[in-house]
Amino acid sequence: MNILSFIFILLVVLPVWGDWFSTQSPDTCTGPRVRRNWSSLSDADKKNYMNIILKMKQTNVPVRNGMVRSLYNLFVDMHLNAVNTNVWHGTSLFMVVHRWFIYQYESALRYICRVYGSSMTPPITDCCSVALPYWNWEVDYENSTLDSYIPQDHSAVFDTNYLGPAPVPNTVDYTVKGVTINSKSWPTVTALNNNPSPNQFSNGNTAYTLKRWMDSSAVPLTTGPVWIINNINSTANYGTYDGSIEANPHSTPHIWMGFQMETMSSVDDPFFMLHHSNVDRLYALWQDCWDYELVPSSQLTTKQYQALNPISGSTAKVDPFTNRAYDVGIDTPMDYWWRTYSTRGVLTKEDSVIFPQAEWPTPRNMNFIGNATQPGFGGMYYVYGDDNIVSLIQKLSTTSSPFCPLNTKWRLVNVGSSSKRALSSKDKDNRSENDKNCEGNIKSKWDEYKKKGNNDNDAWTQLVAWDCQNTPKIELTDALEAWINMTGLAPELFDRVCDSVSDKWATKHGGNGKGNNGQGHQ
């Protein structure tokens, strides 16, 4: 055997540690990955995305030491792993750790496209246009308790041909029965029964099928654009912002979807990635608003990242392997274990060739997501396209505007639109009806307050109060309590200006609702 043959065997047979996707199939794309709102995608783009994730589900890849795993299910395994997810939630790692997690998933999308796209039906000819879409659920929030229309039930993300059908009244079988996503095409990692109660759905007659609860009367979406803009604009510190996003905005869609999405096996549901792409978009919006993307990684302060374990309260998240509090420091590599298990009392943690331990990022690495002259960690470079939040900010802005006064240019979001203009009429045509109606209602109310002679700050204060009063109150349901206990989030993080969940918690359980109430084990 000559040396070239030996090197070939090393490269092909042995696991390749590092950027597994590009080493297996070189990525020759230039420019940023552009993440777009699902409702703005063409039918062809939606079809391509669904074909890619179905192939990802069916494709086994080497994980470690001769073991293989479905590429999609690898991501489910990692999020289900309690050693990971216990620190991924309820600490300051929430936004930064998921940023790398979904970026690697996006790399997997492109890898599947490069390897299999030309043989798909229809063939995919441009894998450089493939990026992770997002579901901008803030336009689907319940913005009026006075009418019978429920926006979230009519979200543009629902389509039986793609991600699955819209909620059906009086459902008795919660199994997803879409053309693309159904019990045959999409077996899950976690088996659940048909009882939507989070305290019951793991017992008895379970099946490895995807289920969704989607009871909008029990779990209304209450986070809309006004809350998001107000939160971004008034929160300059990472720790406060991270906790605020993980609570109601991030949690409610999970709880509403229910079943797998209401567990740490939530990646079982393809909605997970679109949901977390939107969560990351809110992270990017916040960075962009404060121009934090311009701060060099070596000069980050607690404004850009603040190490907090827990994110709120006093009970630290503990690593079950070491019985010590997790270290969430800015320069501490974050956990991305594939699996952990115990054999005769010996605890074992194993990584994977796709997330090798030697190359796990730190929170510092996740602040910068790349630009035209310099990539971020691991080659990271992506942006978000035309943005409804930026559009609304621009429509409400005046020369004395209180919105994002430190922002000099939108660099991470609204890319593709002029940085200083609202979305064009052509862009608007691609938006969902919920998106158009949501923006129109908010702009109309803003104009009403301005016509009364209020300055921008006073008009905005009234708009924030109106928005909170006009949405349903957050009820302390069994589902919300189960979620709080699973994630370890403090009830106070769910408080709004007109609605105190922590008071409801204290009334029911005693205490003040300010501390942690779970350790996030699943």
N, C-alpha and C positions, 0 to 999 in steps of 0.2 A: 504493500500500500504506500503510495507516495504522499508527500506532505499535503498536496492540494486536496487529495481525496479525504485525508484525515480531517482537514479544516472543514470540508463540505459536510462530513458526518457530524462534526461538532455543531455546526450552524443549524442543520436541519433536524437532527434527532434529539439533541439535548435542548432543554428549555432555554429560551433566550430571555434573560433578565433585563428589565428596563422598559423601553417603549415597545412592548410586544407587538402592537398592531402595525407600526411602521416598519419594524424589522421583518415581519412576515409578508407584508405587502406595502412597499414604499408609498408614502403620501407625498405627492408632488404638487399639491395645491399651494397657491400663494394667496396672500390676503387673509383677512379674518373670516372665521366662520360667522355667518349672520343668522342669528336666531330670530324667528318671526312668530307672531301670534298665529295660533292654529287656524283661526277663522279667516286669516288673510291668505292662507295657502290655496293654491289651485287644487282642483280635484286630482290632477296628475301628481302633484307633490304629496297630497295626502295618501294616495294609493301607493306611491313609492315608499313613504315612511312605513306604512303598514306591512308592505311586502318585506321590508328590511327587518323589522322587529320579529316578524314570523320566522324569517330565516335565522335570525339570531337565536330565537328560542330553540330551533331545530339543530343548530350547529354546535357540536362538541369541540372544545378546544383543550389543549393540555394545560393542566393547572399546576401540578407539581409531582415529581417522582413517579411519572407514568400514569397518574390519574387524570381523567378527563371530566369535563362538566359542560353542560349547556352554557353557552356564553351568556345568554340572558339570565339564566338561573344563578350564575356566579354572583351577579349583582344582588339577587334576592338573598342568597346565602349570607353575604356580607352585612346586609342591613338587618338580617334576622339574628345575626351573631350578637349575643348579649354583651360580650366584652367590648365590641365596637359601639353598639347602639346605646349602651348605658351612658357613655361619655359624649356621644354624638348629639344627645338631646339633654336639655336642662343645664347645659354649660355654655360657655362662650365659644365653643367649637362649632356650634350648630351651623352657622352660615358658611364658615370657611371649610369645614370638613365635607359638607355636601357639595361645595363648589367643585372640588377635585373629583368627587364621586361621580357627578353627572357629566363632568368634562370627559372622564374616561369612558363613560357610557356613550357619549357623543363620538369619541374616537372609535368605539366599537361599531357604531352605525356606519361610519365611513369605511371601516375595514370590511364589513359585510358587503357594502356596496361595491368596493373595488374588486373583491374576490368573486362575488356572485351576481352583481347588478346586471351585467350584460346578458345573463340567461334568465332574468326574471320576466314576468309578463305584466305590463309591458317592460321592455329593457330600460335600464337606467343608464343614460349615456354621460351624465355629468355628476360625478360623485362629489365634486368640489362644492356643489350647491347644497349638499346634504348637511343639515344641522339640526340640532334638537329644537323643536318648536316649544312654545309655551302656551299655557292656558291662562289668559288674563281674567281670572274669576272675579276680579273686583268690579267688572262691568255687569256681572250676573248677580250682584248683591241685592238683597231685598230693600229697595229704597222707598217703599211706602207700605204702611200697614192699612191703608184706607181703600185699596182696591183688591181685586181677586187675582190679578196677574202676578205670577211668581217667576221672576226672571231666571232663577237658577234652573228651573225645570225646562226652560227654553234656551239653554246655553248653546252656543254655536259648536261646542265640542261634541255634542251628541249627534251621532249618525250611525244607523245600524250597519252601514257599509264599512265603517272605519272603526272608531274606538268603542262603539256600542250605542244602543238606543237610549232615548231620554227616559226619565222615570215614568212608570206606569202606575196609575192610581189603583189602590186596593190590591197590590201585589201579594201573591202567596208563594211564588217561587222566585227567589232573588237571583238565580243563576243568569249570567249574561248570555243572551241569545242573539248575538249579532251575526252578520254575514262573515265578518273577518274574525271577530273575537267570540268564541263559543266554547262549549265544553269539550269538543273534539280538538279544536285547533290550539287551545290555550290551557293545557293542564298546569295547575298551580303547584308550588312547592309545599304550601300549607293547606291541609284539608280542614274544611269547616262544614258545619251543618246549615240548615236553613232558618235558624233562629237568629234574628238580628241583634239580640242582646249580647253585648260584649262579655257578659258573665256566663253566657250559655253556648255561644256558637262553636266552641271547641269540644263540646261533649256529644257523645252519642253517634248518630248516623251521619258521619262526615264524608265529604267527597272532595277530590282534588279538582274542583271547578271554581272558576272566578264568580264571585257574587258581589252585588252592590245593593245597599239599603236605599239610600237617596230619599229619605222621608223629609221633605222640605219644611213641613209644618213643625217637626220636632227639632230640626237643625237648620235654621235659616242662615244663609250667608250674610253676615253683617259688616264685612269690611269692604268699603267702597273707595272710590278715588279721593273723596274729601278727607277721609281718615288717613289714607296713605300719604297724601301731600302734607297734611298737618303734622303727621308723625315724622316724615323725612325732614321737614323744614324746622321742626322744633327740637330735634335730637341730634346733637353734634358728637355724641360719645358712642362708640361701638357697643359697649356692654349694654347700655340701655336700649339701643336700637335692636340688637340681636335678640334680646328677651322679648321685646314688643312684637317682633315679626314671628318668632317661634310660637307665640301664644295664639291669640285668636285668628290672625290672618292665615297662618300655616295649619293650625290644628283643625279649624272648622271644616274645610273641604275633606280632610281625612275622615273626620267623624261622620260627616254627611254621607260620604260614599259607603262607609261602614265595612263590615266583614274584613277581607284582607287589608283594605286600606286603613282599617282601624287597629291594626296590629303592627308589630315590627316586621312582619312579612309583607308590608305594604307595596314593595317593589313588584310583588306578584301581579299587581294591577298596572297595566301600561299607562294609566292616568298619572301614576306616581311621578314619572320623569317629566311630564308636561307641567305638573303641579310644582315640582321643585325647580324647574327651569324658571317659572314665574317668581318663586321665592328668591332665586339668585338674581333675577332681574330687579327685584326690589332692593337687593343688596347693591347692585350696580347703580341703580337710580340714586340711592343714598350717597354712594361714593361720588357720583357725578355731580350731585347737587352741591356738595361741599368741596369739590375739586380735589378730593383725597387721592384720586388716581394720579395726581401730579406729585405726590409726596414720595420721594425715593424710599425703597424698601429699608435701607439702612437708617432712615430717619423717622420711622413710624413711632408714634406715641400712643398713649392709651385712648386718644381720640380715634385712631384707626383700628386698634385692637386692644382690648382689655381682658386679661386673663381672669376669668371668674368661674369658680366651681364651688357652689352652684351658681347659675345665672341670677337667681334671686332666692333669698332665704339663707339658712345657715347650715343645712345638712349637706356636706360634700358628697358627690358621687364617688363610689369606691370600686376599684378594680377587684372583681371577685377572685382573681388569680393571686394578687399580692396583698389583698385586704388593706390597701393604702389608697388614699385619695388620688384620683387621676391628676396628673400634671398637665395643665392646659396652657402652659407658658408659650409665649410667642415664638420661641425657637425650639420647642419640643416637637419632634415628629408625631403626627397624628396617627392613631391606630386604624389600619385597614386589613385586619385579619380575615382570611377566607373562612376558617373554621376553628373552633376550639372544642376540646372534648377531654373527658377524664377516663383513664384506663387503670383500674385497680388503685384508685386514689392518686394517680399521677396525672397532673394537668398538662395538657399540650395545646400550644397555639401554633397554627400554621398559616403562612402567607401564601401568595400565588405568584406566578410569573407575570401576571398582569398588574398586580399591586405588590411588587417585591418590597420587603421591609427596608432594604437598604436605600430605597428611593422614595420613601413616604415623605410628603411635604410637611412643612410646618405652617402654622397660621401666618407667619410673616410672608411665606412664599405665595399665599393666596390673595394678598392685597392687590397685586399687579397682574392684570390678565392680558398684557401684551399690547403693542401698538405697531405702527407701520415700520418702525426702525428697530424695535427690540421685542422679541417674544418673551412671554412670562415663563414661569416654571414649567419644565417639561415640554417646551414649545407652545405653551398656551397662548392663543390669540383668538379672541372672539368678541363680538359686539351684539347688541340687540337692535333690531330694525325699528321702523316707524312705531312710535309709542303713544298710546292714548293718554297716559299721565302727563307726558311732556306737552302734548297737544292741549290738554286742559290748562296746564300752567300758563302756556303762552296765550290762551284765550282770556285768562283772568288777569294777565299781567298789565301793569301800567308803569309809568316812569318811577312811581314810588312803591312798586310792587314789593310785598314782603316775602315773595317766593324765591327760595334759593338765591339770595343776593350775592353769594360768593362764587356762583357758577359763572365761568367765563365762556364755556362752550360745552355742548353735550357731546362727549367723546365716547362714552360706553353705551349709551342708549340713544334712540331716535336717529341712529346712523342710517343714512340714505335720504333723510330729509334735511333741509337746510337747518343749521343749528339754531337759527333765530326766527323760524317761521312755524306756523301750525301745519298740520297735515293738509295736503292738497285735496281738492275735490275728488281727484282720481283715487287717492288713498282712502278717502272716506267711503267710496263705493265698495271697497273691499272689507269694510268693517261690518261686524254683526249688528243686527237691529238693537240688541241690548246695549252695545257700545254707543251707538248713535243716540239712543234715547237717554242713556245715563248721562252723557256729556251735555245733551240739550237741557235736561232737567236741572243739572247743577248750574250751568251757565245762566239759565233763566232766573233761578233763585238769587244768584250773585247780582245780576242786573237789578233785581227788585230791591235788594239791600242798598246798592249803590245809588239808585234813583231817590232813595230816602235821604240822601245827603251824607251817608256814612263814608268815612275814609276807608282805605283798603284794609287796614288792620281791624277796624270795628266791623266792617262788612264780613271779613273772614271769620271773626269770632262768632258772629251770628250764624254764619253758614255752617260752621262746625257744630254748634249747638243744635241747629235745625236738623242736620244730617243724623246726629245721634238720636234725637227724639223721634225721628221719622222711621227709624229701623227697629226691628223687634228687639226686645230685651234678650240677653243671653241667659237662658235658664240652666240651672244646675241639675242637669239630667244625669241618669245613671251612666250614660255614654260619656258625658263630659267628665264625670268623676273618675271613671275608669281610665280615661285618657290622661288626666292629671296624675293619677297614681302610677301609670305606666311610664310616663315621661319624666316624672319628678318636677314638673313645673309648679310654681307657686300660683295659687288662685289669683293673687293680686295682679299677675301679668295679664289677666283677661279683663281687668277693669277698664271701663271707658268713662268719658267725661260725665255721662248721665246714667251710668249703669255699673254698679259695683258687684262683681262676682265674689270678691273676697268677703264682703259683708254677708252674702248669701251662704258662703262656705262656713263662716264663723257662726251664723245663726243655726246651721244644721249640725256642725261638728264641734263647735266651741273654738276657742283660740281667736286669732285675728285674721286668719286666712293669708298671712304674710309669709309663711315658711313653706319649705318643701314638704310634699305629702306622698312622695313615692321615690323609688330609686331606679325606675326605668327598666326593670327586668321584665322580660316577656316570656 
